[in-house]
């Protein structure tokens, strides 16, 4: 019976503000499956956690290895270890699908769609972070074929720093970016606004009223998602809905139990789990079932590299409450250069579900090796207080 021969991390430096981290799981017959655990700025710990998990998995079967990737809420490794476990689960699933000669979406169930509607996250591809810079990026995304765009406009806004920063002018600058993007893309395209947990409840309520004139489809993560903030999030959802907007969140979900708690508290219209952190394919599909039970829309968070992107496409093919798949757009040509195989190009605003076996493509090791890990400046990442 095939057993695990090696599990290794591969970190690729993508841009001055981004690294992507992949995991290769190789069997003793030479077959390799791929997963992704990108967590910007935490690459050394991801590599260490991968090596620790490899020590437990090498020599074991695929089934035994999957059991070692289950989420343990009391485990001390936190998001870093869960990300690595999620990547290994992705890679093992990729291996199983390749061995069966079928796409992952076929291995895991009955696909409900053959193409996945997508929106462009333009945030990391915007270098000139003025209103006009965001508008230009949005225009390019629409010209590339996307029918919806998302921006994260509120640079510098952190509620905890309200007494030491010009927070009102920073919020106004963010609103100017939103309205500039709406003007650029017109009324026929959807507009999504990511707040990265930057507000307190009072400022979030004011922001919702101020941004409503731009008609965003959703507002994402306005305040912290700590359980103590659940009542505030529920109230903000009511305000957003009364103004014709949806509230979205949940990108740091690590398990279906956490998703259940959010849905039971009526926090969000749209839940956004990420396959890199939510337990791989198994965890994502469990969360999709939670969304189905609570009639909450399902929209995978997907702002990083191409392996997570392919994996998210396969999950999206199976989720009954799917609304959109996020796609990080415009940061680096490496997104496609790193892949060999079916790269699932965008057509008419949708990604075709790969029909080749496994994920449909593999990571090109020679390309990855040409862009090795580089430490990132502190300012490349969100403030750790946000979340």
Buried (B, 14 or more C-beta within 10 A) or exposed (E): EEBBBEBBBBBBBBBEBBBBBBBBBBBEEEBBBBBBBBBBBBBEBBBBBBEBBBEEBBEBBBEEBBEBBEBEEEEEBEBBBBBBBBBBBBBBBBBBBBBEEBBBBBBBBEBEBEBBBBBBBBBBBBEEBEBEBBBBBBBBBBEEBBBBBBBBBBEBBBBEBBEEBEBEEBBEBBBBBBBBBBEBBEEEBBBBBBBBBBBBBEBBBBBBEBBBEBEBBBBBBBBBBEEEBBEBBBBBBEBBEEBEBBBBBBBBBBBBEBBBBBBEBBBBBBBBBBBBBBBBBBBBBBBBBBBEEBEBBBBBBBBBBBBBBBBBBBBBBBBEBBBBBBBBBBBBEBBEBBBEBBBBEBEEBBBBBBEBBBBBBBBBBEBBEEBEBBEBEEEBBBBEEBB
